[in-house]
């Protein structure tokens, strides 16, 4: 977790997530997504996927965790906008990285825009932007 | 397909644009936002943010009280699943009516689905007790496009989520590519899937 004010150019602490079948299935079911492509390897392969894969709710859930692991409990995530690429499959590390691309003050809030990427051996799983707010003193403009 | 040439598949979807495509009408969350489901999520994601489960820690932040992980938004209003046979192995855990736009595309041969974009916006964090209602509106259907996954349509819908006071708490724009797998050109195939 960061202590000095967040500024443009700051790197988000990377998150290396060793994706396992357990994580893919646990997060799918916790998000109440019962589509078999997220828990049944035979079904996933019949649909042309290499294996079961992370559902999109969970991609967003891990992005949210990645951001608040770094920004801390005062953070409010306002927006998660991602473009989806390769599937996030078990047996690979899904690596989350991010960089602050803009900051601004809005009344008593500091708003931070982060460009994020989650990638594995196959390529980019998700790329996009996250907007979050913090108390104004926590964000440099 | 060039501009101006008629496209009966796309024309059959036209009446749905701007309309609700929620299979069962407005979808009321089976349960209000609640701590057991939040705990299940937090454990699955190993999310150490204390504002979700530690009431004292949450009270020391500007959240003031326990809140739900924002990415759970859609989780609250998913219909209860129909597990037996998961729609005869088609993979849809809920019933989709025959005249639904996605069914129209399936029948026309555009059976492949690739999610391309998700944009979640949160107006406020949810608290235990909030009881959500969601609706889904078909925003747009592109013209027929040729891509590395073959020919198909980009279909975009927007889900909105309201609390019991009718205030919008969040929304999600979601875009998929519905394609005809028989038109895939292997020479153009990338790693997307």
Interface residues (C-beta under 8 A of the other chain):
Chain A: X23 X26 X27 X29 X30 X31 X32 X33 X34 X35 X36 X37 X43 X47 X48 X49 X50 X56 X57 X58 X59 X60 X61 X62 X63 X64 X65 X68 X69 X73 X74 X76 X77 X78 X79 X80 X81 X82 X83 X84 X85 X86 X87 X122 X123 X135
Chain B: X37 X40 X41 X43 X44 X45 X46 X47 X48 X49 X50 X51 X57 X58 X61 X62 X63 X69 X70 X71 X72 X74 X75 X78 X81 X83 X86 X89 X91 X92 X93 X115 X116 X117 X118 X119 X120 X121 X122 X125 X181 X191 X192 X193
